[in-house]
Each structure stands twice: as C-alpha cells, then as structure tokens.
Amino acid sequence: MLLLRAVLLLLALPNSGQDITNKEPGVLLSPPKEGCAGWMAGIPGHPGHNGTPGRDGRDGTPGEKGEKGDPGLIGPKGDTGETGVTGVEGPRGFPGIPGRKGEPGESAYVYRSAFSVGLETRVTVPNVPIRFTKIFYNEQSHYDSSTGKFSCNIPGLYYFSYHITVYMKDVKVSLFKKDKAVLFTHDQYQEKNVDQASGSVLLHLEMGDQVWLQVYGDGEKNGLYADNVNDCTFTGFLLYHDIQ
C-alpha cells in the first residue's frame, strides 16, 4: 500500500529545478532535501484558524451630489409668538392723490316762514289788529290778511319790523304777541309835513303764537297813511328753528 502511494507521488512530481506545488490552491510543498532520494510528501494538514481582522481602510473620496428630492409634507402650524416691541415711528409719507368727488347727498330740509305786507288804506279803528292787505310775500301763508295776524307754524327765533308813514295825525303803534304788547312806537305829527316811524324786535315763538300790529289809545293817534307813493309795511321771518 505504501509502495503504491510512493509511485503515484513520483508520477506527479515536476521536473528537476522547478518548485513543487500541491494541486490544491494556496498550499506549497517544501522542496526535497538534497541527498534524499526516497523523500515522500506527508498527508495534508488541517486548515488553519482565521486570522485577526485587519484595520479599517481609509475613507473613500466623496461621491457626486445626488438629485434634489421631492418636498416633504407641510408640518403643523406652530404656536403664536409673543408680540414684539413697537418700532420707532417712521417718517411721514408724501400726500396721496385726491380721491374722486363723491355723489351729491340728499339736501337737508330747510324750514321757511316769512311774510312782508303793506297798508292799502288809512287806519280808522284803534285797539284792533291792523289789516295789511297789500301782499309783497306770503308764500307759506303764515300771515292772514283777513285778521292781520301772523301765526307761528315753526317754533324758533323770529325777526319782526315795521315802517310807518305818518300824516295828518300823531301815531301810537304797538306790536303784540299773544294779546300782550311787547313794543311801542310813538311819532308826533309835524303840520304840513310827512313823518316816518319804525320799529323792530327779535321774538322767540312757540307753535300757535300770534303776532300783529295795532293802534292803541283813544283813536286820536292813528295817523298811519298810505297812497301810491307812501307805504306802511309789516315784515317778519324765521331766523332759525328750534332743535328738538
């Protein structure tokens, strides 16, 4: 048996001067010693143990930058932060361009009350309202020519005035408000002459108050005169109405 193995080994040996190797990769056989003609290889040994791990190698060069990824999902809204400190007021800006003209508004209601009347004939009856029947203005009809009285339809402050031509007799005229004389005018007639007398007053009137002129006395002081060139006039108008 040993002889057979020796023959097989000799057949497998390489030529003289060359390295002798085992057919198994990675296993080298030692060359025969000079002078040993009957040398035979021994039986292959058992595989050795794994060696200790080697040290980590150096870092490789950085790779190329990758493509931009898709945007991530929007996260939840964060809590409201604290209010910051008010900054310093900035410089004043330039004036802006004027805006367009607005639409016309509704006109406010205007309170009107006025009259102006004149005398057409001489007055002969004293202590009654003088009836001025020549109408210069009475658009609101607040003056009644049939009674000679002005009636207040709009409470407020009024202005009244009268101008009288005096002829042939003295004149005593009073302006009445609610059956009470509030203003008096007396003019003494100068013979062969024509005199003028006048008066004016501001009065506050309530709704329904009446104002008029009349001759007072015994009837001898009723020298009011009017013709085509001489007038006696009575005028009144609202200055401003009461605010409710």
C-alpha positions in Angstrom: 0.0 0.0 0.0 2.8 2.4 0.9 4.6 1.4 -2.3 1.6 2.4 -4.4 1.3 5.8 -2.9 5.0 6.4 -3.4 4.7 5.5 -7.1 1.8 7.9 -7.6 3.6 10.7 -5.9 6.7 10.3 -8.1 4.5 10.4 -11.2 3.0 13.7 -10.0 6.4 15.4 -9.3 7.6 18.2 -11.7 10.8 18.3 -13.5 14.0 18.8 -11.5 14.8 22.5 -10.7 11.1 23.6 -10.5 9.0 24.3 -7.4 6.8 21.6 -6.3 3.2 22.6 -5.6 0.2 20.8 -4.5 -2.8 20.7 -6.7 -4.9 22.4 -4.0 -4.6 26.1 -4.5 -2.7 28.1 -1.9 -0.7 25.1 -0.5 3.0 24.9 -1.2 5.1 21.8 -0.7 8.7 22.1 0.6 11.4 21.1 -1.9 13.1 17.8 -1.2 16.3 17.9 0.6 19.4 17.1 -1.4 20.7 13.7 -0.9 17.2 12.2 0.0 16.3 10.0 -2.9 13.3 8.4 -1.2 11.6 11.5 0.0 7.8 11.4 0.1 5.3 14.2 0.9 3.2 13.8 4.0 -0.6 13.9 4.4 -2.1 17.4 4.0 -2.6 19.2 7.3 -5.8 20.6 8.7 -6.8 24.2 7.6 -5.5 26.9 9.9 -7.6 29.3 12.1 -8.9 32.6 10.7 -6.6 35.5 11.3 -7.5 38.6 13.3 -9.5 41.3 11.3 -7.4 43.9 9.6 -7.5 47.7 10.4 -10.3 49.9 8.8 -9.2 51.3 5.5 -9.1 55.0 4.6 -12.3 56.9 3.7 -13.1 56.9 0.1 -13.4 60.1 -2.0 -16.9 61.9 -1.7 -19.3 60.8 -4.4 -21.2 63.2 -6.8 -24.1 65.3 -5.4 -27.4 63.5 -5.8 -30.5 64.9 -7.4 -32.9 67.2 -5.4 -35.5 65.2 -3.6 -39.3 65.9 -3.6 -40.6 68.5 -1.0 -41.7 67.0 2.3 -45.2 67.3 3.7 -46.1 70.7 5.4 -45.8 70.4 9.1 -48.5 71.6 11.6 -48.7 75.4 12.3 -46.6 76.5 15.2 -47.8 78.4 18.3 -48.3 82.1 18.0 -45.2 84.0 19.2 -45.2 86.9 21.6 -45.8 90.4 20.3 -42.7 92.3 19.5 -41.7 95.7 20.8 -43.3 98.6 18.8 -40.8 100.1 16.5 -39.9 103.7 16.1 -42.4 105.8 14.1 -41.3 106.2 10.5 -41.1 109.4 8.5 -44.2 111.0 7.3 -45.1 110.0 3.7 -46.0 112.2 0.8 -49.6 113.4 0.4 -51.7 110.9 -1.5 -53.6 111.7 -4.7 -57.0 113.3 -4.0 -60.0 111.0 -4.4 -62.9 111.4 -6.7 -65.7 113.7 -5.9 -68.5 111.9 -4.1 -72.1 111.7 -5.2 -74.3 114.6 -4.1 -76.1 113.9 -0.9 -79.7 114.5 -0.1 -80.4 118.1 0.7 -81.3 118.9 4.3 -84.8 120.1 4.9 -85.0 123.9 5.0 -87.5 125.5 7.4 -89.1 128.6 5.9 -91.5 131.1 7.3 -91.7 134.7 6.2 -94.0 137.4 5.1 -94.0 141.1 4.0 -97.2 143.1 3.7 -98.3 146.7 3.2 -101.2 149.0 4.1 -103.7 149.9 1.3 -106.0 152.3 3.2 -105.8 154.6 6.2 -106.5 153.0 9.6 -109.5 154.4 11.4 -110.2 151.8 14.1 -107.9 151.7 17.2 -107.2 148.8 19.6 -107.7 146.1 16.9 -105.1 144.4 14.7 -104.2 146.4 11.6 -105.1 144.6 8.4 -102.2 144.8 6.0 -103.8 143.7 2.7 -101.1 144.5 0.2 -99.1 141.3 -0.1 -95.4 141.5 -1.1 -94.5 138.0 0.1 -96.5 135.3 1.9 -95.6 132.1 0.2 -96.1 129.9 3.3 -99.4 131.7 4.1 -98.4 132.1 7.7 -99.8 135.7 7.6 -103.6 136.0 7.5 -104.6 139.2 5.7 -108.2 138.8 6.9 -107.2 139.1 10.5 -103.9 141.0 10.2 -102.2 138.4 12.4 -99.1 136.2 11.8 -99.3 132.7 13.2 -96.3 130.6 14.2 -96.1 127.2 12.5 -92.4 126.6 13.1 -91.1 127.2 16.7 -88.0 129.3 16.7 -86.5 132.8 16.7 -88.2 135.4 14.5 -87.4 138.9 13.4 -90.2 141.4 13.0 -90.1 145.0 11.7 -92.5 147.7 10.6 -92.2 151.0 8.8 -94.9 153.6 9.1 -95.7 156.8 7.1 -97.3 159.4 9.5 -99.6 162.1 8.1 -102.3 164.5 9.5 -102.3 162.9 13.0 -99.9 161.6 15.6 -99.2 157.8 15.7 -99.1 155.4 18.6 -98.5 151.8 17.4 -97.7 148.7 19.4 -96.6 145.2 18.4 -98.5 142.4 20.1 -97.6 138.8 20.9 -100.2 136.6 22.4 -102.5 139.5 23.5 -99.7 141.4 25.1 -97.9 144.5 23.8 -94.1 144.0 23.6 -93.0 147.0 21.5 -94.3 150.6 21.3 -93.7 153.4 18.8 -94.9 157.0 19.1 -94.5 159.7 16.5 -95.8 163.3 16.8 -97.0 164.7 13.5 -95.5 167.9 12.2 -98.0 170.1 10.5 -97.8 170.2 6.7 -95.2 167.5 6.7 -94.9 163.7 6.3 -93.2 161.8 9.0 -91.7 158.3 9.2 -91.7 155.9 12.2 -90.3 152.4 12.5 -89.5 149.6 15.0 -88.0 146.1 15.0 -87.6 143.2 17.5 -86.5 139.6 17.9 -89.0 137.2 19.4 -89.0 133.5 20.2 -92.3 132.0 19.3 -93.9 128.7 20.1 -96.3 126.8 17.9 -99.6 128.7 17.6 -98.2 132.1 18.9 -99.6 135.1 17.0 -98.0 138.5 16.3 -99.7 141.7 15.0 -99.7 145.5 15.0 -102.4 147.8 16.3 -103.1 151.4 17.1 -103.5 151.9 20.9 -105.2 154.8 22.7 -108.4 156.7 22.2 -108.3 156.7 18.4 -106.7 160.2 18.1 -103.3 158.6 17.5 -104.0 156.7 14.3 -102.1 158.8 11.7 -100.9 155.9 9.6 -101.0 156.8 6.0 -100.6 155.0 2.6 -101.1 156.0 -1.0 -99.5 155.3 -4.3 -96.2 156.9 -3.3 -96.2 156.3 0.5 -96.3 152.9 2.3 -96.7 151.4 5.7 -95.2 147.9 5.9 -95.1 145.0 8.3 -92.4 142.2 7.9 -91.4 139.1 9.7 -89.3 135.9 9.1 -87.8 132.9 10.8 -84.1 133.2 11.7 -83.6 129.6 12.9 -85.9 126.9 14.1 -85.8 125.1 17.5 -83.9 121.8 17.6 -85.9 119.1 19.2 
